[in-house]
Amino acid sequence: MAGRLHEKVCVITGAGGGMGREAAVVFTEEGALVCVADLDGAAAEQTVAICRDGSAFAYELDVADEGAVHAMMAATAERFGGIDVLYNNAGISPAADASVLETSTEAWQRVQDVNTKGVFLCCKHGIPHLLARGGGSVINVASFVALLGAATSQISYTASKGAVLAMSRELGVEFARRGVRVNALCPGPVETPLLLDIYGSDPHAYERRRVHWPMGRLGTPRELVNAALFLASDESSFVTGATFVVDGGITAAYVTPE
């Protein structure tokens, strides 16, 4: 089928739910062939089941495992003939990640392994496949917390997303003349299982944050995926090394509407 991603081969990590699942569905609707990678293999299979027939396959993957990442990239290239787009979306923010005064070194390291090392490994083992195709697009999911500080800290998550942002900027410059574009997508708060788990049982925590949101609401996964679709497509051919912020105005705010 024709579409904005016609016959582009895309690897999407963390695609068993949330933004990753939405991306897999939208990308396949736009003509892409997708590797749906997730730590939860059953969730990945569920995503594949709602994608366009024959357009996606599931791959159970721990992005912190270098051998597994290398094998996943190779399996995707073998199945579909190459790779054009890396959508490095997998990330965690466990409850044990809190203030620097409370977060254990073990909790810190687990977040770094998934959020920072995972993106590094997917770029390390994915970009060679893009180069072999003559170029492509890398979308690394950072966060608005890479740009703003919060008194309600999740110190390891924040640090990991700052690292993803800096890494994306540098890779965008390194590969700009070799046809590979690398951009950081920085979502604001979005209605994903990860965030709803944090806010769902604590209305006060939700309201504590909502007052700072100019639009007064969470974003939807589709609103973020629309931005990723642009970055994955040839429409963004002159965009690299960018901090692509989709946050409902949070990083622009000083005083929000009453």
Kinemage of the C-alpha trace (Angstrom):
@kinemage 1
@onewidth
@group {chain A} dominant
@subgroup {mainchain}
@vectorlist {calphas} color= white
{ca met a 1} P 0.000 0.000 0.000
{ca ala a 2} L 1.070 3.568 -0.593
{ca gly a 3} L 1.539 5.883 2.345
{ca arg a 4} L 3.915 8.267 4.026
{ca leu a 5} L 6.153 5.322 5.031
{ca his a 6} L 5.618 3.196 1.920
{ca glu a 7} L 7.837 0.070 2.183
{ca lys a 8} L 10.048 1.607 4.869
{ca val a 9} L 11.296 -0.954 7.369
{ca cys a 10} L 10.961 0.293 10.932
{ca val a 11} L 12.140 -1.095 14.259
{ca ile a 12} L 10.024 0.115 17.189
{ca thr a 13} L 11.134 -0.798 20.704
{ca gly a 14} L 8.731 -0.769 23.623
{ca ala a 15} L 5.967 -1.487 21.103
{ca gly a 16} L 3.957 -3.799 23.333
{ca gly a 17} L 1.844 -0.896 24.592
{ca gly a 18} L 1.440 2.864 24.912
{ca met a 19} L 3.115 5.070 22.337
{ca gly a 20} L 5.045 2.158 20.875
{ca arg a 21} L 1.897 0.186 20.118
{ca glu a 22} L 0.198 3.239 18.658
{ca ala a 23} L 3.267 3.866 16.492
{ca ala a 24} L 3.273 0.299 15.163
{ca val a 25} L -0.378 0.573 14.149
{ca val a 26} L -0.022 4.006 12.554
{ca phe a 27} L 3.260 3.203 10.806
{ca thr a 28} L 1.867 0.033 9.242
{ca glu a 29} L -1.237 1.921 8.155
{ca glu a 30} L 1.146 4.298 6.378
{ca gly a 31} L 2.786 1.434 4.500
{ca ala a 32} L 5.696 0.512 6.784
{ca leu a 33} L 6.981 -2.930 7.642
{ca val a 34} L 7.594 -3.080 11.383
{ca cys a 35} L 9.556 -5.081 13.916
{ca val a 36} L 7.468 -4.840 17.090
{ca ala a 37} L 10.073 -5.264 19.833
{ca asp a 38} L 9.193 -5.464 23.515
{ca leu a 39} L 10.394 -7.097 26.727
{ca asp a 40} L 6.901 -8.639 26.958
{ca gly a 41} L 6.661 -10.993 23.997
{ca ala a 42} L 2.929 -11.597 24.480
{ca ala a 43} L 2.233 -7.854 24.430
{ca ala a 44} L 4.297 -7.550 21.253
{ca glu a 45} L 2.182 -10.292 19.654
{ca gln a 46} L -0.976 -8.419 20.672
{ca thr a 47} L 0.343 -5.330 18.913
{ca val a 48} L 1.087 -7.308 15.769
{ca ala a 49} L -2.479 -8.665 15.821
{ca ile a 50} L -3.930 -5.159 15.433
{ca cys a 51} L -1.475 -4.041 12.741
{ca arg a 52} L -2.136 -4.327 9.022
{ca asp a 53} L -1.990 -7.983 7.994
{ca gly a 54} L 1.510 -9.177 7.136
{ca ser a 55} L 3.113 -5.847 7.931
{ca ala a 56} L 4.648 -6.587 11.342
{ca phe a 57} L 6.287 -9.282 13.418
{ca ala a 58} L 6.932 -9.538 17.156
{ca tyr a 59} L 10.338 -9.823 18.772
{ca glu a 60} L 10.861 -10.358 22.495
{ca leu a 61} L 13.730 -8.073 23.450
{ca asp a 62} L 15.575 -6.653 26.424
{ca val a 63} L 17.120 -3.488 24.986
{ca ala a 64} L 19.831 -3.612 27.667
{ca asp a 65} L 21.131 -6.931 26.266
{ca glu a 66} L 23.657 -6.158 23.532
{ca gly a 67} L 23.590 -9.602 21.968
{ca ala a 68} L 19.807 -9.554 21.812
{ca val a 69} L 19.732 -6.089 20.220
{ca his a 70} L 22.261 -7.143 17.574
{ca ala a 71} L 20.246 -10.292 16.818
{ca met a 72} L 16.964 -8.360 16.598
{ca met a 73} L 18.391 -5.892 14.084
{ca ala a 74} L 19.819 -8.739 12.005
{ca ala a 75} L 16.519 -10.643 12.108
{ca thr a 76} L 14.604 -7.571 10.948
{ca ala a 77} L 17.015 -6.890 8.090
{ca glu a 78} L 16.888 -10.533 7.021
{ca arg a 79} L 13.087 -10.629 7.097
{ca phe a 80} L 12.413 -7.348 5.314
{ca gly a 81} L 15.622 -6.758 3.331
{ca gly a 82} L 17.060 -3.928 5.449
{ca ile a 83} L 16.138 -1.243 7.970
{ca asp a 84} L 15.183 2.387 7.296
{ca val a 85} L 13.871 3.719 10.619
{ca leu a 86} L 14.815 3.174 14.261
{ca tyr a 87} L 12.169 4.328 16.733
{ca asn a 88} L 13.936 3.866 20.081
{ca asn a 89} L 10.941 4.180 22.350
{ca ala a 90} L 11.517 1.624 25.139
{ca gly a 91} L 11.895 3.139 28.577
{ca ile a 92} L 11.073 2.597 32.253
{ca ser a 93} L 10.397 4.803 35.257
{ca pro a 94} L 9.951 2.553 38.300
{ca ala a 95} L 8.578 3.774 41.621
{ca ala a 96} L 11.984 3.137 43.222
{ca asp a 97} L 13.401 6.011 41.144
{ca ala a 98} L 12.738 9.068 43.299
{ca ser a 99} L 14.837 11.821 44.895
{ca val a 100} L 18.609 11.525 44.732
{ca leu a 101} L 18.449 11.148 48.531
{ca glu a 102} L 16.215 8.067 48.299
{ca thr a 103} L 17.136 6.294 45.061
{ca ser a 104} L 19.332 3.237 45.468
{ca thr a 105} L 22.273 2.667 43.165
{ca glu a 106} L 20.526 -0.511 41.944
{ca ala a 107} L 17.366 1.424 40.970
{ca trp a 108} L 19.503 4.108 39.326
{ca gln a 109} L 21.422 1.541 37.281
{ca arg a 110} L 18.367 -0.363 36.049
{ca val a 111} L 16.863 2.823 34.600
{ca gln a 112} L 20.183 3.760 33.015
{ca asp a 113} L 20.530 0.276 31.528
{ca val a 114} L 17.169 0.456 29.780
{ca asn a 115} L 16.738 4.149 28.992
{ca thr a 116} L 20.317 5.162 28.175
{ca lys a 117} L 22.234 1.997 27.354
{ca gly a 118} L 19.222 0.641 25.459
{ca val a 119} L 19.143 3.633 23.116
{ca phe a 120} L 22.921 3.456 22.727
{ca leu a 121} L 22.780 -0.222 21.772
{ca cys a 122} L 19.907 0.240 19.325
{ca cys a 123} L 21.818 3.059 17.627
{ca lys a 124} L 25.105 1.116 17.690
{ca his a 125} L 23.626 -1.973 16.065
{ca gly a 126} L 20.854 -0.308 14.061
{ca ile a 127} L 22.600 2.591 12.339
{ca pro a 128} L 24.886 0.294 10.286
{ca his a 129} L 21.749 -1.161 8.689
{ca leu a 130} L 20.526 2.355 7.834
{ca leu a 131} L 23.902 3.201 6.337
{ca ala a 132} L 23.718 0.056 4.218
{ca arg a 133} L 20.446 1.380 2.746
{ca gly a 134} L 22.002 4.752 1.980
{ca gly a 135} L 20.415 6.532 4.930
{ca gly a 136} L 17.379 6.637 7.153
{ca ser a 137} L 15.861 8.119 10.280
{ca val a 138} L 16.532 7.527 13.970
{ca ile a 139} L 13.971 8.733 16.507
{ca asn a 140} L 15.160 8.566 20.099
{ca val a 141} L 12.492 9.173 22.712
{ca ala a 142} L 13.784 11.602 25.329
{ca ser a 143} L 11.395 13.719 27.432
{ca phe a 144} L 10.489 17.236 28.435
{ca val a 145} L 12.288 16.465 31.717
{ca ala a 146} L 15.521 16.592 29.720
{ca leu a 147} L 14.795 20.324 29.410
{ca leu a 148} L 13.113 21.208 32.714
{ca gly a 149} L 13.808 20.419 36.350
{ca ala a 150} L 11.179 19.124 38.754
{ca ala a 151} L 10.917 19.271 42.524
{ca thr a 152} L 9.046 15.943 42.312
{ca ser a 153} L 12.193 14.189 41.145
{ca gln a 154} L 12.731 10.885 39.382
{ca ile a 155} L 16.451 11.400 39.292
{ca ser a 156} L 17.592 8.434 37.214
{ca tyr a 157} L 14.805 8.834 34.647
{ca thr a 158} L 15.582 12.531 34.294
{ca ala a 159} L 19.303 11.881 33.915
{ca ser a 160} L 18.677 9.124 31.377
{ca lys a 161} L 16.503 11.341 29.206
{ca gly a 162} L 19.084 14.129 29.334
{ca ala a 163} L 21.644 11.609 28.106
{ca val a 164} L 19.351 10.493 25.270
{ca leu a 165} L 18.890 14.106 24.201
{ca ala a 166} L 22.642 14.804 24.157
{ca met a 167} L 23.398 11.512 22.416
{ca ser a 168} L 20.812 12.225 19.711
{ca arg a 169} L 22.247 15.660 19.042
{ca glu a 170} L 25.754 14.278 18.631
{ca leu a 171} L 24.700 11.371 16.418
{ca gly a 172} L 22.681 13.758 14.264
{ca val a 173} L 25.827 15.749 13.567
{ca glu a 174} L 28.057 12.688 13.125
{ca phe a 175} L 25.891 11.038 10.484
{ca ala a 176} L 24.401 14.099 8.769
{ca arg a 177} L 26.515 13.727 5.621
{ca arg a 178} L 25.939 9.979 5.433
{ca gly a 179} L 22.196 10.199 5.013
{ca val a 180} L 21.157 9.205 8.537
{ca arg a 181} L 19.042 11.714 10.446
{ca val a 182} L 18.911 11.423 14.239
{ca asn a 183} L 16.406 13.394 16.281
{ca ala a 184} L 15.190 13.374 19.874
{ca leu a 185} L 11.436 13.315 20.399
{ca cys a 186} L 10.631 15.015 23.715
{ca pro a 187} L 7.089 14.239 24.861
{ca gly a 188} L 5.312 16.054 27.617
{ca pro a 189} L 3.081 14.004 29.948
{ca val a 190} L 1.164 11.484 27.835
{ca glu a 191} L -1.636 9.026 28.573
{ca thr a 192} L 0.531 5.915 28.635
{ca pro a 193} L 0.404 2.965 31.056
{ca leu a 194} L 3.713 4.143 32.514
{ca leu a 195} L 2.379 7.575 33.457
{ca leu a 196} L -1.118 6.457 34.399
{ca asp a 197} L 0.443 4.003 36.848
{ca ile a 198} L 2.226 6.909 38.500
{ca tyr a 199} L -0.789 9.235 38.679
{ca gly a 200} L -3.748 6.849 38.690
{ca ser a 201} L -3.803 6.051 42.396
{ca asp a 202} L -2.844 9.534 43.566
{ca pro a 203} L -5.159 12.361 42.442
{ca his a 204} L -3.088 14.857 44.435
{ca ala a 205} L 0.045 13.951 42.478
{ca tyr a 206} L -1.856 14.444 39.234
{ca glu a 207} L -3.230 17.859 40.254
{ca arg a 208} L 0.161 18.890 41.640
{ca arg a 209} L 1.484 18.622 38.090
{ca arg a 210} L -1.562 19.569 36.012
{ca val a 211} L -1.482 23.172 37.219
{ca his a 212} L 1.758 23.600 35.255
{ca trp a 213} L 0.314 22.304 31.961
{ca pro a 214} L -0.841 25.160 29.716
{ca met a 215} L -3.366 22.893 27.963
{ca gly a 216} L -4.473 21.440 31.273
{ca arg a 217} L -4.449 17.857 30.044
{ca leu a 218} L -2.270 14.898 29.173
{ca gly a 219} L -1.317 14.331 25.573
{ca thr a 220} L -2.555 11.261 23.741
{ca pro a 221} L -0.279 8.592 22.265
{ca arg a 222} L -1.542 9.471 18.775
{ca glu a 223} L -0.496 13.112 19.202
{ca leu a 224} L 3.070 11.982 19.884
{ca val a 225} L 3.051 9.352 17.157
{ca asn a 226} L 1.988 11.982 14.617
{ca ala a 227} L 5.253 13.789 15.382
{ca ala a 228} L 7.228 10.539 15.114
{ca leu a 229} L 5.536 9.816 11.787
{ca phe a 230} L 6.830 13.115 10.443
{ca leu a 231} L 10.354 12.365 11.679
{ca ala a 232} L 10.268 8.845 10.215
{ca ser a 233} L 9.047 10.036 6.825
{ca asp a 234} L 10.947 11.757 4.029
{ca glu a 235} L 8.992 14.917 4.864
{ca ser a 236} L 11.596 15.624 7.563
{ca ser a 237} L 14.548 15.260 5.182
{ca phe a 238} L 16.187 18.502 6.439
{ca val a 239} L 15.638 17.787 10.149
{ca thr a 240} L 18.478 16.274 12.155
{ca gly a 241} L 20.050 16.806 15.553
{ca ala a 242} L 16.778 18.413 16.607
{ca thr a 243} L 15.058 18.541 19.971
{ca phe a 244} L 11.525 17.855 18.748
{ca val a 245} L 9.312 18.967 21.628
{ca val a 246} L 5.657 17.863 21.759
{ca asp a 247} L 4.590 18.864 25.247
{ca gly a 248} L 1.405 20.942 25.172
{ca gly a 249} L 3.426 24.082 25.894
{ca ile a 250} L 5.014 23.026 29.194
{ca thr a 251} L 8.553 24.082 28.322
{ca ala a 252} L 7.228 27.483 27.172
{ca ala a 253} L 5.271 28.177 30.357
{ca tyr a 254} L 5.879 30.646 33.145
{ca val a 255} L 2.353 31.306 34.400
{ca thr a 256} L -0.355 29.015 33.063
{ca pro a 257} L -4.039 29.883 32.390
{ca glu a 258} L -6.434 29.807 35.331
